[in-house]
C-alpha cells in the first residue's frame, strides 16, 4: 500500500531528526569519554608523583616495610588499582594490588630523585570505574532528551502535515473537478504563503481553461459551419470536375477544330475492330485521305480560311458515311476513315470515289470559290495487316502513292511496302552521304544578255550513290524535305558552293554562285545565323553567294520569309525569287521583299515560241521586275530564238541547256575559258 504524502513527510522529518540527534548523542558521548580519559591521565600523573616523593626515603634507606606501607596507602586512593617500586638497578622491591585488564586503565610512572641522584622508580595503574556510573547516567539523559525531542518534532510534523494536507487535498479535489471538465472552478485562498499562491495559480489556470473551452467551442462551431460549406463546395466542385473530365476526355479524343475523333480515338477503335475481327471474322477497311493544294489555300487566303475549309471537309465526310463508320482528323489536312464490314477492293474504291466526288464540289471561303481535291489510300483487314500500326502505315503509303501519281485513290499493295522500304534505305543513305561528303555540285552558267559574258552560276547538287549511280536532285531533295535532312543538306551544299566561289575569287575570277533554298529552311529561326557562320568559316565574301527561293515557298509564311530575306540582305547575301509566275505573290508583297532578282519560271520561257499568252506573261514579268528595280533571269532557254526573244524583251540574264548543261567544276572551268 502506497504511503500518503503526509506520512512520507512525517517519516522523512523524523528520519532526518533521528539522524541529527544520533549524531549529537554520539558526539556528546565522545566528548564525555574524552573528558573522562583526560581526567584519568591528569589524576594518575599527580598520584604517581606523590607516590615517588613519599617513597624516596624508603628507597634511599632500602626500607622495604616502609615502602609496602606507602603502597597500601596509595591503593586507598579512589581509582588506583596497582602500585610497584623498583631500585636504581631495576630490581622490583615491592608491589601491591592487581593489574587491571580493562581498556579504561592508564599506567603512570615516575623516577625517584634525591639531590639529583636516581634511586629507582615507581609505577601505578589508574582506572575510571568510578566515572562509569556517571557516564551511563549522562548517556541515559541524552537519549531521553533525544526521544522527547523526536516525539515533539513528530507531533509538530503531524500538525504541519495536517495543515498541508488540507490545502493539498483541496487542490487535489479541484484538479479532479477540472479533469471532469468543470473549467472555471475556484478554490478558496487562505493566507499569503506559497500554498496560497499555488491556489491562486490554480484558480487562474482554471479561469484560462474555461476561457479556452469557450473559445474552442466557438471555433468548433465555426469549423462545423465551414465544413458544411466546404462539403457543399466540394460537392459542387466534384460535379464540375466530373463535367470537366468528360469535356477533357472528349477533347483528348476529338479534334477541336472539326469535332471529329482524333488519332487517339482512331487507334482505340481500330484496336476494338481488330479484336472483333479476330473473334467474329469481321473484315473492315481503313482509309487515309490527304487534301491536295491545301497548303496553297492556307498560304494565299490565310489560316482562318484554311480552318473553314477543313471544317467543311469534315462535314462532307460525315455526310457521306454510314452511322457505323468513323471519320477522323489525323492532323493538318490529313483524315482517316474506318469502314466496318467493307471487305474487298471494289467496295472500298466505291466508297472512296464517292467521298472524293463529294469533296470536289467548290467551297465558298468568303468571296472566293475554292476547289480542293484529295488523295486517298486504303488498307484492308486482315489482308493488309492485323495490327493498328501496320494498317495505318499501309493506308498512309497507299495514299502517298496515290498523291504522287495523281491517281485519286489507291488500295495498298505489297509492292508499296517495298517502295517505302526503298525510301527508308534511301533516307539512311542520304544521311550517310551528307555526313561523309558523297554529294557533288554541278554548275550551270548564267549569261548577261547585254554583253554575252558569264555573270554567275547556279549550283545544282548531285549524289553519286554507290549502288544507284549518279542521282539528280529530284530523287532525293523531296525526301530530304519530308525528313529532318533538308537542313543538313542545304548547309552542306552552301558550304561546297562557298568553297568553290572562294577558289574562283582567289584565281582572280570572282563569280556569284546561286544555291537553292527550301521553304523549310526559311522556317528555321537559326537559318540566317547558320549562313553567316558558314561564310565566315569558309572565308568568302557574302556578295559571291546568292540564295534562290521559290515564289511558293515565300507565300508559305510571308512574314517569316520577309524577315529572313531582310536579314540575309543585311548580311550581304543576294536573294532571288525562283520559278516566278507560278505563285500568288502580289505587287505590294514584292515591294516589301529585299530581293535582287526574279527568275521567270521555265514553263513560260520554253513555250514563248508557241504560246502568245506565255510571251505576254514573260514580257509582263520582265516589266514588273524592272519597275521594282530588280534584275530578271529567264531560265529554261533551250533554243537560240528563245534567247533572242528574251534579249529583245529587255531580260537581263538567261540560263538553260542552249547555253550549257550543269557540269562539274572542272568542266565548268573549261567551258568558262572557252566563252570568256
Steps between C-alpha positions, in 0.01 A plus 500: 500500500643837399575753776321832497684822447451593868642163619795544268562852627476400872717192443756708317511769769525236776779322319695819450439602864605152624819511301572848630436400863704182459789710377463734800477204743808334361686828504400563865599151608832543323560826681415340836726206432783727398451712809502187719824383342662840538398513867639149554837597347522817707412323826738208434787736422446693826463181705820339367699814581368502854581127523863569385544778760360283779713199405827695468623443865400134494692442176805689625503302823392184325211464742273247335246501782455873483470476124218241526314720754520794259366280213201393713424864565526573128252220417250663739470786243186478286572340162857375581506124432871414499835640630862383467855625581843420358851589621759675298610175346152416383434241768136474609494585867130488573154503341140505602157461342415340169561607147175591324390339175251773405549725202419794730836473688794740497853412615722782641864481618746740669872490594604541865764777508693624807750778448514422139565131552252235381427236762241313300155547359134445591195411291121502545196398292186712525149402375176698436265256674376784700400703198303219323171553696524877436558441131213250476264742673601780264441275201152406625409863540620587150301212351191602694534859380548377139191279514294782647619735230416242233150462640458876505630532143269217391201674657587833340558325168166324527322827571684679217430207268133514589500869405680430172277205422189708538632742236632222279177307532313810391731539198460129426122527512511807277729320252255208490216737419711663229572152362123438485465813289379741769713786364473828691481331845675708773661400830489724810828679568616497863808694606784644290747212503621288212197269516275802475691619195476147357121505546487843337694356205256206492205738493662701218564179304139392554375836370727479194382145432142621522573778251687257278207256517259771398730613217549139388125445501451815294773400255362147479163641405669717240691198367177305476345784305807527274503123450138510401571774249810313379301183453253693290783654296678164468178351372465784253866472399468123466211542265690772313809279480292212373368727226850634432641146489236400250587809296874428530442139404304621199772752409768234546317276256372762250639768275400846635476657152277249321347311792610171340669223701879536508786256457474374861134405462569348156767274648257388771224425249745330268613278787138414581427428133804270479389308811146464365644402163706222652212380718219521243694497171374852430700685229532878472679763293717790614544808280748785530409816309717808438383824336675619182587869484400575857834665570447749217157591638650551845788709364295717267173543695630464854460250781141597589392411146694177523323415826160563340598273211598220741171536684309476171698190398417336834129580452501348151680188618247433776210566260621229262568230758284251682421539868729206578793658317752724672652811343818623669727802466857380539649849489561779252308419181511124555192292585427131562182298455418167667247292302375192691365221280677616181676186390637539145675738267192579288288612796791699643560682171128571458488671842823685430382634163172611658692693765742654248212615275336665798818690579539627141200730531618864532518653847420867565763658722377853539465632147735239354396172340760234576519156347694248701574143403637222715714188479381187676669173593344195664598177673280197574482286815629232516646490149735796551572465871350412835671762717409865549839636399529275195156591363561872550841480335370304202203731446732800525741352244212433261392863543854622433519298180159629392612859559832448326333346195197735513280191501239621749464159667723196540462182703811380677716245322805318641717669238429835666648366821814412308507851352460640851791289614698628202425859603608422857827349376549799273446732797763315704741508203438873452579570864823305458583685177455841666716401794778347288509746210361272227306788340646705213397827335443564132490856376278650229611842374289815476579735212456877482280553190643850446869397491487123442736451795461253785339686792456217747423133552235292671624215720299179448568212737560146374538180700742232393315207656719189543225273359256719305766715334473876442165622636342836404349729765145387418583154640608611847421868570123433550599216732722736697215752524272237649759411765745679723772492233410814302689723743826301496468455121455873434788601726727235344423627148549860615840416647611326177381793286667757729827305483486499118413873488802575718725288277390685185539834680853410605574423132393854410164387355236591755166350396177502706358151563129443567376231739138383523333533838190313619200659669584282801836677528326837525284363784818425696557785744877438496535482122651847450750450783605167345555666162713771662704239686569300182613811308730592787643148530567476125627857474298606198339838432126501556447670162623187321212293639143521372208307650206403279159456664189394307203735489284228656742465792482874564120487521503214751569742786542847349590682819770252603636488144516879485692515830747231386563668162553836671756345737681329208508828307653678800757222511593583136351183348288553186160329482316408179139386456503174305217362281336843496152505349379173651400640841261758634730782604373852454665825397462631855673195648784506246567864580561405865752226420872583500567281191742572218364284217200310377532188285220440251370144526635293211150379406420852372838551331505166317152551348543861388545391139172307486282686752423868465366502856834376637679770302272764653558356848878508453485861378281596797736334748801676349323836515385431856849411614655807345230726646598365842870553429572127474714304254315232302630156404333284235562133570422204280668651190540203268511674158674797345174668398376481860814673615454763229141568606605540862768748394248694293263520796775652715566194717830537687630141523435162341555144622431167335621204297554718192782669685634202699381204700595470868861375530757438767748771600778375272272488194354838591853649511569368152169632365561833669846538345349429159218755542678794658 
